[in-house]
């Protein structure tokens, strides 16, 4: 499936606006009408919501405060060797919040670790880039991990091209404790993709960690899309090494920068053609045997141009569209697939 060059797309931001209705605010931005909150509230209801909005004197604004407790918090009352308090985009999010093959996406956000933050020798993710769909969706493509190794503590940037994760960059964790930092992460999603991350101290704009790789695998086999996660996701296998923590986050943003012209095929699930032809003049044929409940066409500014429900013919007439590149989002009860097509 050939992808053409597209213009800059929509910028989406999530900013705290004051106490109350915090979960509702997050959901309204990252997946309107759905739930992107993964908290341990079910195991610890007497504490209340594990994400709140508080005033921060350093930034002079409201920020998000993520709580995690060694006991009794767990992973959504599903897994008990780990615990999770994260927000995300996922397959129910708008298409312009999901990374697809060939896209370049920039994520920016701020975070602050407490000055007494304790790092474990096990995993503690404060950010993940993960696929959904495919056999390796459980393994992050990239992750940001405070880790203790011997007597040293560091902030790691980890990468996995399929299963095994390796450290690709790190910096002393002491540089990140007790201070606000801003992260800028830019990823081109492809078999031979690109990745860069820069973390700067907010107070003086000094660079604490920087990494760039112009040829790195950033896609997953048979993935339907790639999405970010933020929060606290950590192992409970060394409870003596961790403590109750509060991590602050602020000013999340997601921006699709561009679609690069690709001279090879966009991977699709094995044996499945989502649609054809591409480019298209009049009729886009849905080639999959999957029955889609909703078919949505979105322009590169994030505006919904066309929406069809329970299409019975398997043919979508796009003759009324102007020439250009569009996103098509195919939804069923169990799947949400987004891809691009070119209208001639």
N, C-alpha and C positions, 0 to 999 in steps of 0.2 A: 504494500500500500504506500504510494508515493506521497510525501509531504512537501508542500511548498513553503516559501518564505511568507511569514505573517508579520503584521505590525504589532507594536507593543500593546499588551492586553491590560485588563483591569487590575488595579491595586486594591487589595482588601486588607483592612486593618481591624484589629481587636484591641481596644483600649478600655481600661477600667474607668467607670464613671461614678463610683461611689457605692457605699454599702447597700446590700439588698439585691435580690434577683440576679445574683452573680451567675448561676448556672444558666439562667434564661438568657442573659446577655451573651454568654459564650456560644450557646447553641444558635442564637439568632444570627450570628456572624458566620460560624463555621459549618453549620448544617441546619438551616431553618426548617423547623417542623420535626427535627430528629434530635437524638441525644449523643453528644460527643464527649460526655463526661465519664471518666472511668475512675471512680473514687472508692475508698474503703468505708463509705458511710454505712453500708449494711452491717458491717461488723462492729461499728462504733457509733451507733445512732445518738447516744447521749452527748457526744461531742458536738453534734450538728454537722453542718456542711464543712468539708475539708478544704474547700477553696473559698476565700473571702476577699473582699476589697478593702484595703486600708490606705490611710494617708501616709505618704512618704515625704519626709522633710528634705531629703537630698534631691529628689527629682521635683519636689514641690507639686505633686499630683497624686491621684489615687493609683494604686498598683494592685496586682493580684498576689495574694499570699497563699501558698500551697502548704498544707500541714501533712505530716506523716508521723506516726507514733510507732515505736518498736512493738508495743502491745496496746490494744488488740488488733491493730490494723492488719489487713491481708490484701490479697488481690481479688476484690469484688466477691468475697465469699466463695470463690471458685478454686483458687490455689492458696496454699498456706505456707509454702516455703519462700514466699516473696510477697511484696506489697506494692500497690500501684495507686498513684494519684496523678492522672494525666488528662490532658485534653488533646484533641486530634482533629484532622479531617479524615473522612473515610468515604465509602462508596455511596453514601447518601448525601454527600456534600455537593454543592454546585460544581460543574465541570471545571470552571476556572480556578478551583482550589485543589484540583487533583493533577499531579504531574503525569503527562503522557509521553510516549516515545517521541523524541525529537525536540521536545520543549526545553527551554532554558528558564528556570525559575529561581528567583531570589527570595530568600527568607531572611527577615531581620527581626530581632527582639532584644530585650534587655533582661538581665537576671542579676540577682545578688545572693550569694551564699553568706550565711551567718559567719561572724569572725571565729566562732568556735566549732564550725562545721567539722564532723568526723567522717573521714573517708574509710571505706572498708576494702579488704582485699578481694571481695566479691564484687559483682556488678552493681552500680548505682547509676542509672541513666537519668540525665536531666533533659535530654533531647534525643529523639530518634527520627530517622528517615526510613520508612518501611514501605514495602510493597503490600498490596492486597491482591489476592488471586495468585495462583501458581503454587508450586510445591515448596517454595522457600520464603513464604510470606512472613513466617514467624521470626526470621533472622533480620535484624536491621541492616540496611545498606550502609548507613552511617549512624554513629551515635557519639554523644558527648558524655564522658564518664569521669567523675572524680574517683580516684583510685589510690589505695595505699599499697605500696610495694616495699616490703622491708620497713625501714624507718622513714622512707620518702613518701610524700603525697604529691600527686600530679593530676592535672586535668588532661584526659586523653581524648583524642579524636580517633575513633575506630572505624574501620571499613571492612566490609565483607562482600566479595563478589558472588558468593553463593551460600556457603555454610560457615567456613572458618573466618573468624574476625582477627584482624591484625591492627596494631597501632600505626597510624600514619603521621601523627603529630602529637606533641604534648608540651606542657609548660608547668612550672611549679604551682601547685594548688594554692600556696600562700599568696600568690599574686592576685587571686580571685576572691579571697575571703574578706568579708566586711566592706566590699566596695561594689558599686554598680558597674557592670560592663555591658557593652553592646556587641551583639554578634551579627555579622553579615555573612550569609552562606549562599553561594550561587552554584547551581547544579544544572548541567545539560544532561538530560536523561537519554542514554543510548548505550549500546554495547561498547563503543569507544567514546565515552562521554567525557565531561570535564567536571572538576570539583574545586571550589575554593572556599576557604573560611578565614575570616579575620575577626579577632576579638579585641576590642579597644576599651580601655578604662574611660568611663564617661566623664570623670572630673577633669582629666587633662588630655584626653584623646590619645594617650600613648598606647601603642600596639603591644598586647600581651601574648598573643599567639597568632601566627599567620601560616597558611599552607595553601599551595596551589598545585594542581595536577591536571595537565591538558589532555591526558589519555588514561582514563580510568573507567572501569566498568561500573555503571550507575543504574543499570536496568536489571530486572529479574525475569527469569524464564517464565513465560506464560502469564506474566503479571497483567492485571486489568488497569493498574495505575500505581502511582507512588504518592505517599502522603507524609506529612510531618506530625510529630507528637512532641509535646512539652510537658514537663512536670517532674515527678519523682517516681522512679520504678527501680526497686532495689531488692537484693537478696536478703533473706532472713537466716541464712545458713551460718553466719558469724554474728549473732546478736550482740555479743560483747564488744564488737567493734563499731557499733552504730548507736545513735541516740535519737530521741525525738527531734525532728528538724522542721524548720520553716524556711522555705525557699521563696524568694520574691521574684516575680516576673512582671514585665511591662511592655507595652507597645509592640505586639505581634503584628507582622505584616507578611503577606504573600503576594508576589507579583510575577506573573508570567512575562518574561522579558521579550522572548522572540521564539519563533519556530524556525529552525535552521533547515535549509534545503537539503534533503537527504537523498542519496543516490542508491539506496537499497530499500529492501522491503521492511515495513513495520511488522514486528512479530505479532502473530495472533495465536490464540489457543490452538493446539495441535488439531488438525482436521477441520478447522472452523474458519469460514470466511464471513466476516461481520456484514459487509456490504460491498457492492460493486455497481457500476464502474467508478473509478476515481482517477482522474477528474471526471465530472459528470455534467451533462447538459440539462436533461429533463428529469429522468426517473432514476432514483437510487434504489437498487434492489437489495433487500435484506437477505443475504445469502445463508445466514445461520438457520438451523432448525429450531433455535430458541424462540419461544413466544414472549414478546416484549409487551409489558403493560403500558409503558409510556416511552415515546420517542420525542426527544427535544432537540431542536437545532438552535445553536447559540452563536452569535457573531463574536469577533475577536475583541470586542469591548465588553463582553459578558452579558449582552442583551439577548433575551429569548426572542427568536424570530418566528419559530414555528413549534407547535406541540401537538402530537397526535396520541390518542389513547386507544389501546386495543386495536391497532391497525390490522385489518383482516386480509388485505391483499398481498402483503409483503413487499409492496412497492410504495416508495415515498416520492411524490412529485415535488421537485425543487425548482421547477422552471421559473417560478416567480422571484427567486433569489437573484440578487445582483452578483456579478462575477466576484470571486474572492474566496478566502479560506474560512471554513466554519468548523465548529465543534458539533458532533452528533453524540448525544447521550442516550444510551439504550438501557432502560430499567425494567427489571422484573422483580419478583418478590425476593429472589436470592442473589441477583446480580445487578451491578451498575457498571456499565462499560462506557468509557468515553474515548473517542478518537476524532480524527480530523478528516475533512474531505474538501476538495476544491471544486467550486462551481465555475464552470467555464462561461 
